[in-house]
Every structure is written in structure tokens, then in C-alpha cells.
Amino acid sequence: MKPIPAVLLPAFNVRLRQSSISRNLIGNYHKWLRYYLDFCFKYRHPPRDADSLQPFLQKLASKNQSKAAQEVAAHSVSLYYETVRDWPLRDPEKNAGLPEQAWDEVYRKLKNEIKVRQYSPKTLAAYRIWTEQFQRFLQDKRPAEVDADDAARYLTHLAQDCNVVASTQNQAFNALLFLYRHILKRDYDLKDKVVRARRTRYIPVVLTREEIDRVIAALEYPHTLVTGMLYGCGLRLFEALNLRVGCLNFDDMIVTVHDGKGKKDRTVPLPESLKQPLNQHLKRVCTLHQKDLADGYDGVFMPGAMDRKWKNASKDLVWQWVFPAKTLTFVPAGQEHRRYHLHESVFQKALRVAVLKARIPKRVTAHTFRHSFASHLLRNNYDIRTIQEMLGHSDVRTTMIYTHTVKSRTQKERKSPLDF
């Protein structure tokens, strides 16, 4: 666990005393701050950024921490923010214009530019990580002195010294492109200066129907239903977990996916075999919703600014999560208790255990069920364009990768000469 920095601890203790925190609770406040710092280090969240608090509290809620524990944790982190805001980390007169200060401004602008374009939080996290690594590669060179040659040297370093695959280098390329174009306002013409990583053909891991049934049999409710939606509808994990009650249409037997990858909406068929289990599941969701209303909760988390536009929509049944979290999440900004959906790490952990129980000799992730969905449709003679639409791919070339997971029906079956 990441400790509280020794130089910061005395200032934090002063803040605790000023806030009238009793002596017997100081150790508890230290504990939650250590958990927070460890969370930020592990998941690459900037610890001094107030936007890192909400993911931390959602993680606590996914671990079934009580409301009281979440409130103490939120208060501890809030006092930490006040401490680092007022703490004299460096003498501003002697150290004005330090590279660290200049890069802090870069990260602030990066977050703002990502939010203005309404990119996903995962995009912000990925771009921030690449910017941090780029900063370390430059040995804290001032942002004002950074040029296109620095980017070319770094991308070449990734390919030659770090041996990264082409997709990783491309992600770094796009992150630096965004950094140069929107933050540094600098030329990004790399021309032929970059050594590109060699592109490899990736063939997805696909499960047989029998293997999928074994994994589902090893899972417990409600993870069985989540897996059923991943395979039965070809959803990404975040798409399945972000489903609201209003996304399910049992009359027409379709599922509407809102704000999928690339902010795109699409509809997919709802499997007949999931109709009854989902109806039974939604009865439990309704019961939980009624209990939440009786307890005076503040609603579910809403997308974008919809909570301000429709103030009471977060308490409507149609906006409730199909797969809600077990506990409420404390929101310190408004002193509210809201419900989040099932945390992805909870499902991923359950899936790993189920795969081991089912003795599947393959590397299985949540995305494997989406790969299996596409491959099984292709094997049953579905048109590649139809599969592309159901998966929500922008380019059919992305969907074409699944042609390598099934046997071709138009060519002579390939055999080893050992079997002649």
C-alpha cells in the first residue's frame, strides 16, 4: 500500500486537528488516505485531482464498504485536497516556472480538452499515462521546449527499446498527437522520422458453445445474466453494465445500446432464452428501487448533464441500472448517496474464478464472449455486414478478423499431410 509522503504527513495531521477530528479517529483517516493514494497509483488517477475521488468511492462501494465508511473516506481525501492546496510544496519566488509546475498545467489543460470533446474517462486515463511517460522520457524538459523531434525519438524508443506492439505504439502516437495539437499548440509533422512497430495479425480467442455453457454454469447470479448479455447480444462489458431498464424492449425483443464505443447507439436482438430470467431479474431491480426510494436515496448516476436537465429522472424506474451495485455510493460534492452499476472489476474477478472452475484451457476475458458471438454468427452463414452492424463496428475491416476464426465454406477444407 502506498504510504502517505513523510513530508506531507505533519501538514495533514495539522489539518485533521483544525477540523476537530478526535485522536482516536486520526488513524482511521490515515488509513483511508493510504487506500486512496494506493488506488490512484494502481489505476493511474492523479491523486491531487478532485475528479479522482468519485472513482475511488465507487471502488469502495463495489467492495461493499458501508455508507459510514465511504463518508469518512471522502472526508479524509477532501482534507488531503485542502492540505496539498495550501501546503508550500516549493517556494514560488525561488522556483517559479519549474518543469513540474509547467507539466501540472499541461495535465489540467489535457483534462479540460478531453471533457470539452466529451471523450470517455478511459481515453483521458490512457492519454494522461502516455503524457506522463513522455514527460519522464524527456527527463522533465519544459513543455515550452518540446518539439516534434522529441515525439519522434519517443515513438522510436517504444518500438526499438521497449519492443511494444503496433497497436500500443499507435495509441501513444494518437495521445501525443492530441497533446501537441490541442495542448502544446505545436507542429506534429513526424514525416519518416519514426520507426514503426511491426504490425501483427491478432486472431481472437473464441469459445465453443459447450465451453460457454460450462463457464455460465460456474458463475453465480447476477453474473450469469451479464455473461448471457455479453454472448447473446455481442456487447462490450461496459455496454452491458451501462444498460438501463428502459434499454430493454420485451415487446420487440431488442436491446438498445446507448453511448457505445465512439458515442454510437445501436440495437441488437434480445435472446428468447434470456426473456424469462431477465423479467425475474427486473422484478428484483424494482424491489431494490422501491427500497431505495423509501430510504430517501438521491437516485442513480446519470449521463452527462441530464441530472440537471431532468432533476427527478434519476429516481425514475426507466433510468435504473439493469445490473445495479449492491451498495450506494457516497457523493461528497452534494452530500448524496447514489447507486452505481455493478463494478466491472467485480464481474471480472467472478469470471476468472468461473473459468478456473470450468477448466477452460484458454485465455478468457469478458470480451471473449463478444468474439464468440461474432464467430458463431459467421459460422451460421450470417452476412458480414449484418454482423458489423450488430457489433457496432465503423469499418467492416474490423469485423473481417472473425473470418479467421471459422472454417471457410467456399474453399476446399485444409488438411495436414499427416492426415492423408
C-alpha positions as CSV (number, residue, x, y, z in Angstrom):
1,M,0.0,0.0,0.0
2,K,1.3,3.4,-1.0
3,P,2.2,5.4,2.2
4,I,1.4,9.0,3.0
5,P,4.5,11.0,1.9
6,A,6.6,11.7,5.0
7,V,7.0,15.4,4.2
8,L,3.2,15.8,3.8
9,L,2.1,13.8,6.9
10,P,2.7,16.6,9.5
11,A,0.7,19.1,7.4
12,F,-2.1,16.6,7.0
13,N,-2.2,16.0,10.8
14,V,-2.4,19.8,11.4
15,R,-5.4,19.8,9.0
16,L,-7.0,17.0,10.9
17,R,-6.6,18.9,14.2
18,Q,-8.0,22.1,12.7
19,S,-11.1,20.1,11.5
20,S,-11.6,18.9,15.1
21,I,-11.0,15.2,14.3
22,S,-10.7,13.3,17.5
23,R,-7.5,11.5,18.3
24,N,-9.0,8.0,18.2
25,L,-10.2,8.7,14.6
26,I,-6.9,10.0,13.2
27,G,-5.6,6.5,12.5
28,N,-8.8,5.8,10.5
29,Y,-8.3,9.0,8.4
30,H,-4.7,7.9,7.7
31,K,-5.9,4.5,6.6
32,W,-8.4,5.9,4.1
33,L,-5.9,8.3,2.7
34,R,-3.4,5.5,2.2
35,Y,-6.1,3.5,0.4
36,Y,-6.8,6.5,-1.8
37,L,-3.2,7.0,-2.7
38,D,-2.7,3.3,-3.4
39,F,-5.9,3.4,-5.6
40,C,-4.6,6.4,-7.6
41,F,-1.2,4.7,-8.1
42,K,-2.7,1.4,-9.2
43,Y,-5.3,2.8,-11.6
44,R,-3.3,5.8,-12.7
45,H,-5.5,8.5,-11.3
46,P,-3.9,11.9,-10.4
47,P,-4.1,11.9,-6.6
48,R,-4.3,15.7,-6.3
49,D,-7.2,15.9,-8.8
50,A,-10.6,16.1,-7.2
51,D,-12.1,14.1,-10.1
52,S,-10.2,11.0,-8.7
53,L,-12.4,10.9,-5.6
54,Q,-15.5,9.6,-7.3
55,P,-13.9,6.6,-8.9
56,F,-12.3,5.8,-5.6
57,L,-15.7,5.9,-3.8
58,Q,-17.3,3.8,-6.5
59,K,-14.5,1.2,-5.9
60,L,-15.3,1.2,-2.2
61,A,-18.9,0.7,-2.9
62,S,-18.1,-2.3,-5.2
63,K,-16.2,-3.7,-2.2
64,N,-19.4,-3.4,-0.1
65,Q,-17.9,-0.7,2.2
66,S,-20.7,0.8,4.4
67,K,-22.1,4.3,3.8
68,A,-20.4,5.5,7.0
69,A,-17.0,4.2,5.8
70,Q,-17.4,5.9,2.5
71,E,-18.2,9.2,4.2
72,V,-15.1,9.0,6.4
73,A,-13.0,8.1,3.3
74,A,-14.5,11.0,1.4
75,H,-13.8,13.4,4.3
76,S,-10.3,12.2,4.6
77,V,-9.5,12.7,0.9
78,S,-11.2,16.1,1.0
79,L,-8.9,17.2,3.8
80,Y,-6.0,15.8,1.8
81,Y,-7.0,18.1,-1.1
82,E,-7.1,21.1,1.2
83,T,-3.7,20.1,2.6
84,V,-1.9,19.9,-0.8
85,R,-3.7,23.0,-2.0
86,D,-2.3,25.1,0.9
87,W,0.8,23.2,1.5
88,P,4.0,25.1,0.5
89,L,5.4,22.3,-1.8
90,R,8.0,24.7,-3.1
91,D,9.0,28.3,-2.7
92,P,7.1,30.1,-5.5
93,E,9.6,33.0,-5.6
94,K,12.7,30.9,-5.9
95,N,11.2,28.1,-8.1
96,A,8.8,29.9,-10.4
97,G,8.5,28.2,-13.7
98,L,9.8,24.8,-12.7
99,P,9.2,22.0,-15.2
100,E,6.9,20.2,-12.7
101,Q,4.7,23.2,-12.4
102,A,4.5,23.6,-16.2
103,W,3.6,20.0,-16.7
104,D,0.9,20.3,-14.0
105,E,-0.7,23.0,-16.2
106,V,-0.4,20.6,-19.2
107,Y,-2.3,17.9,-17.3
108,R,-5.0,20.4,-16.3
109,K,-5.5,21.5,-19.9
110,L,-5.5,17.9,-21.1
111,K,-8.4,17.1,-18.7
112,N,-10.3,20.1,-19.8
113,E,-9.8,19.5,-23.6
114,I,-10.9,15.8,-23.1
115,K,-14.1,16.9,-21.3
116,V,-14.9,19.6,-23.9
117,R,-14.9,16.9,-26.6
118,Q,-16.9,14.5,-24.3
119,Y,-14.3,11.7,-24.7
120,S,-14.6,8.8,-22.3
121,P,-12.8,8.8,-18.9
122,K,-10.8,5.8,-20.2
123,T,-9.5,8.0,-23.0
124,L,-8.4,10.6,-20.5
125,A,-6.7,8.0,-18.4
126,A,-4.8,6.5,-21.4
127,Y,-3.7,9.9,-22.7
128,R,-2.6,11.0,-19.3
129,I,-0.5,7.9,-18.8
130,W,1.2,8.4,-22.2
131,T,1.8,12.0,-21.4
132,E,3.4,11.1,-18.1
133,Q,5.7,8.5,-19.7
134,F,6.6,11.1,-22.4
135,Q,7.5,13.6,-19.7
136,R,9.7,11.0,-17.9
137,F,11.4,10.2,-21.2
138,L,12.2,13.9,-21.7
139,Q,13.6,14.0,-18.2
140,D,11.2,16.8,-17.2
141,K,12.1,19.0,-20.1
142,R,9.9,22.1,-20.1
143,P,6.8,21.8,-22.3
144,A,7.7,25.1,-24.0
145,E,10.9,23.5,-25.3
146,V,9.2,20.3,-26.6
147,D,9.2,19.9,-30.4
148,A,8.3,17.2,-33.0
149,D,11.7,15.6,-32.8
150,D,11.1,14.7,-29.2
151,A,7.9,12.9,-30.2
152,A,9.7,11.0,-33.0
153,R,12.5,9.9,-30.6
154,Y,10.0,8.7,-28.0
155,L,7.9,6.7,-30.5
156,T,11.1,5.2,-32.0
157,H,12.2,4.3,-28.4
158,L,8.9,2.5,-27.8
159,A,9.5,0.3,-31.0
160,Q,13.2,-0.3,-30.7
161,D,13.9,-0.4,-26.9
162,C,10.6,-1.3,-25.4
163,N,9.5,-3.8,-28.2
164,V,5.9,-2.7,-28.0
165,V,3.3,-4.0,-30.5
166,A,2.0,-1.8,-33.3
167,S,-1.4,-1.1,-31.5
168,T,0.4,0.2,-28.4
169,Q,2.7,2.5,-30.4
170,N,-0.4,3.7,-32.3
171,Q,-2.1,4.6,-29.1
172,A,1.0,6.5,-28.0
173,F,1.1,8.3,-31.4
174,N,-2.6,9.4,-31.0
175,A,-2.1,10.5,-27.4
176,L,0.9,12.7,-28.5
177,L,-1.0,14.0,-31.5
178,F,-3.7,15.2,-29.1
179,L,-1.1,16.7,-26.8
180,Y,0.8,18.6,-29.5
181,R,-2.3,19.7,-31.4
182,H,-4.6,20.8,-28.6
183,I,-2.4,21.4,-25.5
184,L,1.1,22.5,-26.7
185,K,-0.2,24.0,-29.9
186,R,2.9,22.7,-31.6
187,D,3.8,21.2,-35.0
188,Y,3.5,17.4,-35.1
189,D,4.9,16.6,-38.5
190,L,6.9,13.4,-37.9
191,K,7.3,12.5,-41.6
192,D,9.6,9.5,-41.9
193,K,11.4,10.1,-38.6
194,V,9.6,7.3,-36.6
195,V,10.5,3.6,-36.6
196,R,7.1,1.9,-36.6
197,A,6.5,-1.2,-34.6
198,R,5.7,-4.3,-36.7
199,R,2.0,-4.9,-37.1
200,T,1.0,-8.4,-36.2
201,R,-2.3,-10.2,-37.1
202,Y,-4.3,-10.9,-33.9
203,I,-6.8,-13.7,-34.1
204,P,-9.4,-13.5,-31.3
205,V,-9.9,-16.3,-28.8
206,V,-13.2,-18.0,-29.4
207,L,-15.1,-20.4,-27.1
208,T,-17.3,-23.2,-28.3
209,R,-20.9,-23.2,-27.2
210,E,-20.2,-26.1,-24.8
211,E,-17.4,-24.1,-23.2
212,I,-19.6,-21.0,-22.8
213,D,-22.3,-23.1,-21.1
214,R,-19.7,-24.5,-18.7
215,V,-18.5,-21.0,-17.8
216,I,-22.1,-19.8,-17.2
217,A,-22.8,-22.9,-15.1
218,A,-19.8,-22.0,-12.9
219,L,-21.0,-18.4,-12.4
220,E,-23.5,-17.1,-9.8
221,Y,-26.4,-14.7,-10.2
222,P,-26.4,-12.0,-11.5
223,H,-23.1,-12.7,-13.3
224,T,-24.8,-15.4,-15.3
225,L,-27.1,-12.8,-16.8
226,V,-24.2,-10.4,-17.5
227,T,-22.4,-13.2,-19.4
228,G,-25.6,-14.1,-21.2
229,M,-25.9,-10.5,-22.5
230,L,-22.2,-10.4,-23.5
231,Y,-22.6,-13.6,-25.6
232,G,-26.2,-13.4,-26.6
233,C,-26.1,-9.7,-27.7
234,G,-22.4,-9.3,-28.6
235,L,-22.0,-6.5,-26.1
236,R,-18.8,-5.0,-24.7
237,L,-18.5,-5.3,-20.9
238,F,-19.1,-1.5,-20.3
239,E,-22.1,-1.6,-22.7
240,A,-23.7,-4.5,-20.7
241,L,-23.0,-2.8,-17.3
242,N,-24.3,0.5,-18.5
243,L,-27.7,-0.8,-19.6
244,R,-30.7,0.9,-18.0
245,V,-34.2,-0.6,-17.5
246,G,-35.5,1.4,-20.4
247,C,-33.0,-0.1,-22.8
248,L,-34.8,-3.5,-22.7
249,N,-37.8,-3.8,-25.1
250,F,-39.5,-7.2,-24.4
251,D,-42.3,-6.5,-26.9
252,D,-40.0,-6.2,-29.9
253,M,-37.3,-8.3,-28.2
254,I,-34.5,-5.8,-28.8
255,V,-31.8,-4.2,-26.7
256,T,-30.9,-0.6,-27.3
257,V,-27.2,0.2,-26.6
258,H,-26.8,3.9,-25.9
259,D,-23.4,5.7,-26.0
260,G,-21.4,2.7,-27.1
261,K,-17.8,3.0,-28.3
262,G,-17.5,6.2,-30.3
263,K,-20.7,7.6,-28.7
264,K,-22.8,5.5,-31.1
265,D,-26.2,4.0,-30.5
266,R,-27.4,0.7,-31.9
267,T,-30.0,-2.1,-31.4
268,V,-29.4,-5.8,-31.1
269,P,-31.8,-8.8,-30.8
270,L,-32.7,-9.8,-27.3
271,P,-32.3,-13.6,-27.0
272,E,-35.5,-15.5,-26.3
273,S,-33.7,-17.7,-23.8
274,L,-33.0,-14.6,-21.6
275,K,-36.5,-13.2,-21.6
276,Q,-37.8,-15.0,-18.6
277,P,-34.6,-14.7,-16.5
278,L,-34.4,-11.0,-17.3
279,N,-38.0,-10.5,-16.3
280,Q,-37.4,-12.2,-13.0
281,H,-34.2,-10.2,-12.5
282,L,-36.0,-6.9,-13.2
283,K,-38.6,-7.7,-10.5
284,R,-35.7,-7.7,-8.1
285,V,-34.4,-4.5,-9.5
286,C,-37.9,-2.9,-9.0
287,T,-37.9,-4.2,-5.4
288,L,-34.5,-2.7,-4.7
289,H,-35.6,0.6,-6.4
290,Q,-38.7,0.8,-4.1
291,K,-36.5,0.2,-1.1
292,D,-34.1,3.0,-2.2
293,L,-37.0,5.4,-2.6
294,A,-38.3,4.5,0.8
295,D,-34.8,5.1,2.3
296,G,-34.7,8.6,0.6
297,Y,-31.7,7.9,-1.7
298,D,-30.7,10.5,-4.3
299,G,-31.1,8.4,-7.5
300,V,-28.7,6.7,-9.9
301,F,-25.8,8.3,-11.6
302,M,-27.0,10.0,-14.8
303,P,-25.1,10.5,-18.1
304,G,-23.7,14.0,-18.8
305,A,-25.7,16.9,-17.6
306,M,-29.1,15.1,-17.7
307,D,-29.4,15.2,-13.9
308,R,-29.5,19.0,-14.1
309,K,-31.9,19.0,-17.1
310,W,-34.3,16.4,-15.6
311,K,-34.0,16.8,-11.9
312,N,-36.1,13.8,-10.8
313,A,-35.3,11.5,-13.7
314,S,-32.6,9.7,-11.7
315,K,-35.3,8.3,-9.4
316,D,-37.5,7.0,-12.3
317,L,-37.5,3.3,-12.8
318,V,-36.7,3.6,-16.5
319,W,-33.3,5.1,-15.6
320,Q,-32.3,2.5,-13.1
321,W,-29.4,0.1,-13.9
322,V,-30.2,-3.3,-15.2
323,F,-27.3,-4.6,-13.1
324,P,-27.1,-2.3,-10.0
325,A,-24.3,-2.3,-7.5
326,K,-25.1,-3.9,-4.1
327,T,-24.5,-0.7,-2.1
328,L,-24.9,3.0,-2.6
329,T,-22.0,5.3,-3.4
330,F,-21.5,8.5,-1.4
331,V,-21.0,11.7,-3.4
332,P,-19.3,14.2,-1.2
333,A,-19.9,17.2,-3.6
334,G,-23.6,17.2,-2.9
335,Q,-23.6,15.0,0.3
336,E,-25.7,12.4,-1.7
337,H,-26.0,8.7,-1.8
338,R,-26.5,7.4,-5.3
339,R,-26.5,4.0,-6.9
340,Y,-23.9,2.9,-9.4
341,H,-24.0,-0.1,-11.7
342,L,-22.2,-3.4,-10.9
343,H,-18.5,-2.6,-11.0
344,E,-16.5,-4.2,-13.8
345,S,-13.8,-5.4,-11.5
346,V,-16.4,-7.4,-9.5
347,F,-17.6,-9.2,-12.6
348,Q,-14.0,-9.8,-14.0
349,K,-13.0,-11.4,-10.7
350,A,-16.0,-13.7,-10.7
351,L,-15.3,-14.6,-14.3
352,R,-11.7,-15.6,-13.6
353,V,-12.9,-17.9,-10.8
354,A,-15.6,-19.4,-13.1
355,V,-13.1,-20.1,-15.9
356,L,-10.8,-21.9,-13.5
357,K,-13.7,-24.0,-12.1
358,A,-14.8,-24.8,-15.7
359,R,-11.3,-25.9,-16.6
360,I,-11.2,-23.9,-19.8
361,P,-7.7,-24.1,-21.3
362,K,-8.0,-20.7,-23.0
363,R,-7.3,-17.1,-22.0
364,V,-10.9,-15.9,-21.3
365,T,-11.9,-12.3,-20.7
366,A,-15.3,-10.6,-20.9
367,H,-14.5,-9.6,-24.5
368,T,-14.1,-13.3,-25.4
369,F,-17.9,-13.7,-25.4
370,R,-18.2,-10.9,-27.9
371,H,-15.7,-12.6,-30.1
372,S,-17.6,-15.8,-29.8
373,F,-20.9,-14.1,-30.6
374,A,-19.5,-12.8,-34.0
375,S,-17.7,-16.1,-34.8
376,H,-20.8,-18.2,-34.2
377,L,-23.0,-15.9,-36.3
378,L,-20.4,-16.1,-39.1
379,R,-20.3,-19.9,-38.8
380,N,-24.1,-19.9,-39.2
381,N,-23.9,-18.1,-42.5
382,Y,-24.8,-14.6,-41.3
383,D,-23.7,-11.8,-43.7
384,I,-20.5,-9.9,-42.6
385,R,-22.3,-6.6,-43.0
386,T,-25.1,-7.7,-40.6
387,I,-22.5,-8.8,-38.0
388,Q,-20.7,-5.4,-38.5
389,E,-23.9,-3.6,-37.6
390,M,-24.7,-5.8,-34.6
391,L,-21.2,-5.3,-33.2
392,G,-21.3,-1.5,-33.9
393,H,-18.0,-1.5,-35.9
394,S,-17.4,1.6,-38.0
395,D,-15.3,-0.3,-40.6
396,V,-16.1,-3.7,-42.0
397,R,-12.3,-4.5,-41.9
398,T,-12.5,-4.7,-38.2
399,T,-15.3,-7.3,-38.5
400,M,-13.3,-9.2,-41.1
401,I,-10.9,-10.5,-38.4
402,Y,-13.6,-13.1,-37.5
403,T,-13.3,-14.8,-40.8
404,H,-10.0,-16.3,-39.5
405,T,-11.9,-17.9,-36.5
406,V,-14.1,-20.1,-38.7
407,K,-13.5,-22.6,-41.5
408,S,-14.1,-21.3,-45.0
409,R,-17.1,-22.9,-46.7
410,T,-16.1,-21.8,-50.2
411,Q,-12.7,-23.4,-50.3
412,K,-11.5,-26.9,-50.1
413,E,-11.1,-27.9,-46.5
414,R,-7.5,-27.6,-45.5
415,K,-5.8,-30.7,-44.0
416,S,-2.3,-31.6,-42.7
417,P,-0.4,-34.1,-45.0
418,L,0.0,-36.2,-41.9
419,D,-3.8,-37.0,-42.2
420,F,-3.7,-38.0,-45.9
